[in-house]
Amino acid sequence: MSYQDDIKALTQLREAQRGKWAAISPENAARMRAQNRFKTGLDIAKYTAKIMRDDMAAYDADTAQYTQSLGCWHGFIGQQKLISIKKHFGTTQRRYLYLSGWMVAALRSEFGPLPDQSMHEKTTVAGLIEELYTFLRQADAWELNHLFRAMEEANEAGNSAKAAEIVKQIDNHETHVVPIIADIDAGFGNAEATYLLAKKMIEAGACCIQLENQVSDEKQCGHQDGKVTVPHEDFLAKINAVRYAFLELGVDDGVIVARTDSLGAGLTQKIAVTNEPGDLGDQYNSFLDGEEIDSASDIDNGDVVIKQNGKLVKVKRLASGLYQFKPGTGEDRVILDCITSLQNGADLLWIETEKPHVGQIAAMVNRIREVCPDAKLVYNNSPSFNWTLNFRQQVFDAWEKEGKDVSAYERAKLMSAEYDDTELGQLADEWTRNFQRDGAREAGIFHHLITLPTYHTAALSTDSLAKGYFGDQGMLAYVEGVQRREIREGIATVKHQDMAGSNIGDDHKEFFHGEAALKAGGKDNTMNQFG
């Protein structure tokens, strides 16, 4: 409904009250409605799920239409990211938010900083989703508030043409609310626990949930050692749990990202149930490491023996009670994981790799697509990778394979600043610049994300300010490094009172109190110094 249509409907509603609502302005009420487009988290989940589904279809038709996101650990960070995107690109299309379990653990737990091992309060994940959308909705209200004020000024000046143009902008306003890909880790318990948490996340606004195939109570960060996977039947039960949560809440096109850590996981907690040779459990067990035995005399107390490829095998069990996979089977296990997940309800894949290498990713995706032609990835452009060193080494290796002289470079020390301006260093930077485009085109990557970039940017910017402010620069460190840049680059937070809702609050005071309103935005407000 348009702004003018809302005014008409609210006018009729007020008139029906026979004078009881005489103090209520239909224009003001319509304005408040426009500034609060989404009433519940489920409204957001349904709206953003459609966006993701449309984007997935667009990518299938043209791989240049890939999507991106940055991980955000606070509502304000997510809000400023979307405001910046709209400022620089004019639209939020194909730009999402990522909610990182790593950053929830490190930054949002009541226990204080924790490692990425699912030890934080699981409800914090849903709480952060709600917080992010609260700040994005406030960005809508803030941006629209400026438009409404501009419309009022145009009307007061008698410029009806300008006022009509602003009303058109209001009616066609693009929201800051975008999809969030939300990390549920390994589900925080059994399938029922996964279902319950998924419901909370969806009710908070999540249209897309990322679930990994690690053991819930042995969960490790994807770029650390000691990862333990679960048999497929356990993982598929949790995929079903998330799907049921979406369906129960009416988000019929909710998106599930199935993540496999098998490439770097050499352990499993238990042996899969198998009923006949070649079934899914048997395929999982075929990767277990062990030694063939001929008779019961080869079995010691406590040994576990399975039938593998028609032979008796004493599987290798560690002192922890965990079972070990055969070395070198990681990629084959990844392929089986991905195909199985897609065939059983997952929509997108996440393959956690040890380096950003388009060729390696493409090799796995091509094998998956032999069975599931529309397989698509969400890929972690992880800060755990040393991107500079990785791409310089990739260029070095490519040149060496081509027979090009690389004697001027020391492969193990390519991170050194002395290589920054060299031909190799510049080409590596170009490969890095093109990584997302190349990955989308050649390796089936629909969505590129950086899991925890704002963790690093917060630390880096704070370090720069602290170095100058507490050093010789004093106040100039803030003025030159922060405020002057905010003013000149058009960063909205330079008027921090306005960004926090002061002008919206003033307008509401006028709605509620009329001429008796005591407003903060008068001539003595220092915010006026910024124009």
CORNORMO-V309848 format. One record per run of one state. SS is the DSSP state (~ for helix, > for strand, _ for the rest). FROM is the first residue (numbers start at 1). TO is the last residue. Records with the same first field share a line. If there is no record, write none. Layout:
SS: FROM-TO ; FROM-TO
//
This chain:
_: 1-2 ; 16-25 ; 35-40 ; 62-66 ; 72-74 ; 90-94 ; 100-100 ; 108-122 ; 157-159 ; 172-179 ; 184-190 ; 205-207 ; 213-213 ; 215-215 ; 219-227 ; 230-231 ; 249-254 ; 261-266 ; 269-279 ; 286-287 ; 289-289 ; 293-295 ; 299-304 ; 309-310 ; 316-316 ; 318-322 ; 326-329 ; 344-347 ; 352-357 ; 370-376 ; 381-386 ; 403-410 ; 414-416 ; 420-422 ; 443-444 ; 451-452 ; 470-474 ; 490-491 ; 495-495 ; 500-501 ; 517-525 ; 531-531
~: 3-15 ; 26-34 ; 41-61 ; 75-89 ; 101-107 ; 123-156 ; 160-171 ; 191-204 ; 216-218 ; 232-248 ; 280-285 ; 296-298 ; 330-343 ; 358-369 ; 387-402 ; 411-413 ; 417-419 ; 423-442 ; 453-469 ; 475-489 ; 492-494 ; 496-499 ; 502-516 ; 526-530
>: 67-71 ; 95-99 ; 180-183 ; 208-212 ; 214-214 ; 228-229 ; 255-260 ; 267-268 ; 288-288 ; 290-292 ; 305-308 ; 311-315 ; 317-317 ; 323-325 ; 348-351 ; 377-380 ; 445-450
//
